């Protein structure tokens, strides 16, 4: 668990204050899932191919599942993928990361299991 805390702290330092203000780097929460600094749950999408360098969630999908945007180059297990619009999206173990518009308060995880393809991310 200490290794996770150290890597998360390093990750947070690599993001600019602008990125932290808009959609910060995920952090481990109680229960072991990743959340942003506002406590909002982070998800992955089964249709995203790990390490492909792109997101399969665009247009309407991205409105419902806002991408977690990134600046800089984070340390492993994080990486950055380039979206169709040129934006930089944070990925975990090669899979792009998202939040869910129906999660209204910290700790909500109403997106877990939606359509059988959306899942919370374990902070390992």
C-alpha positions in Angstrom: 0.0 0.0 0.0 2.9 2.4 0.7 4.1 2.0 -2.9 0.7 3.1 -4.2 0.7 6.2 -2.0 4.1 7.2 -3.1 3.3 6.7 -6.8 0.1 8.6 -6.4 1.9 11.5 -4.7 4.4 11.6 -7.6 1.6 11.5 -10.1 -0.2 14.4 -8.5 3.0 16.5 -8.6 3.3 16.0 -12.4 0.0 17.6 -13.1 -0.2 21.4 -13.5 -2.5 23.4 -11.3 -4.8 23.9 -14.3 -5.2 20.2 -14.8 -5.8 19.7 -11.1 -8.5 22.4 -11.2 -10.4 20.8 -14.1 -10.1 17.0 -13.7 -7.4 15.9 -11.4 -5.3 12.8 -11.3 -7.0 9.8 -9.7 -6.3 8.9 -6.2 -7.1 5.8 -4.2 -10.2 6.0 -2.1 -11.7 4.0 0.7 -12.6 0.7 -0.7 -9.7 0.7 -3.1 -11.2 2.3 -6.2 -9.7 5.3 -7.9 -11.4 8.7 -7.6 -10.5 12.3 -8.5 -9.7 14.9 -5.9 -13.5 15.7 -5.6 -14.1 12.1 -4.7 -15.8 11.3 -8.0 -15.4 7.7 -9.2 -13.1 6.8 -12.1 -14.1 4.2 -14.7 -12.8 2.2 -17.7 -14.6 1.2 -20.8 -14.4 -2.4 -22.1 -14.5 -1.2 -25.7 -11.1 0.6 -25.2 -8.2 -1.6 -26.3 -5.4 -1.4 -23.7 -2.3 0.3 -24.9 -3.9 1.2 -28.2 -3.2 4.9 -27.5 -6.8 5.9 -28.2 -10.3 6.2 -26.7 -13.3 4.4 -28.1 -15.7 6.8 -26.2 -16.3 9.8 -28.4 -19.1 12.2 -29.3 -22.3 11.4 -27.2 -20.4 8.7 -25.3 -17.9 11.3 -24.1 -20.7 13.7 -23.0 -22.0 10.9 -20.7 -18.6 9.6 -19.7 -16.3 12.7 -19.5 -12.7 11.7 -20.1 -10.2 12.4 -17.3 -7.9 14.9 -19.1 -4.2 15.0 -18.4 -1.1 17.2 -18.9 2.4 16.1 -18.8 3.7 12.5 -18.7 2.6 10.6 -15.6 4.6 7.6 -14.1 3.5 4.0 -14.5 0.9 2.6 -14.2 -0.5 5.8 -15.8 0.0 7.0 -19.3 -1.6 9.5 -21.7 -3.7 8.8 -24.8 -4.5 11.3 -27.5 -8.2 11.8 -28.2 -9.7 12.4 -31.7 -9.9 16.1 -30.9 -6.2 16.2 -29.9 -6.9 16.4 -26.2 -4.8 14.3 -23.8 -6.6 11.7 -21.7 -5.2 10.0 -18.7 -5.0 6.2 -18.9 -4.4 3.5 -16.2 -2.6 0.4 -17.3 -3.1 1.5 -20.9 -6.9 2.0 -20.6 -8.4 5.5 -20.9 -10.1 6.9 -17.7 -13.5 8.5 -17.4 -16.0 9.9 -14.9 -19.8 9.5 -15.2 -22.3 12.3 -15.5 -24.9 10.5 -13.3 -22.5 10.3 -10.4 -23.7 13.4 -8.5 -21.7 13.3 -5.3 -18.4 12.0 -4.0 -18.5 8.2 -3.6 -21.3 7.6 -6.1 -20.5 4.8 -8.4 -23.7 4.5 -10.4 -21.7 3.8 -13.6 -20.2 0.6 -12.4 -21.5 -2.2 -14.6 -23.5 0.0 -16.9 -24.2 -1.9 -20.2 -21.8 -4.6 -18.8 -18.9 -2.5 -20.2 -18.2 0.3 -17.6 -16.2 -0.5 -14.5 -14.7 1.2 -11.5 -10.9 1.2 -11.4 -9.1 -0.5 -8.5 -6.2 1.5 -7.1 -3.5 -1.1 -7.0 
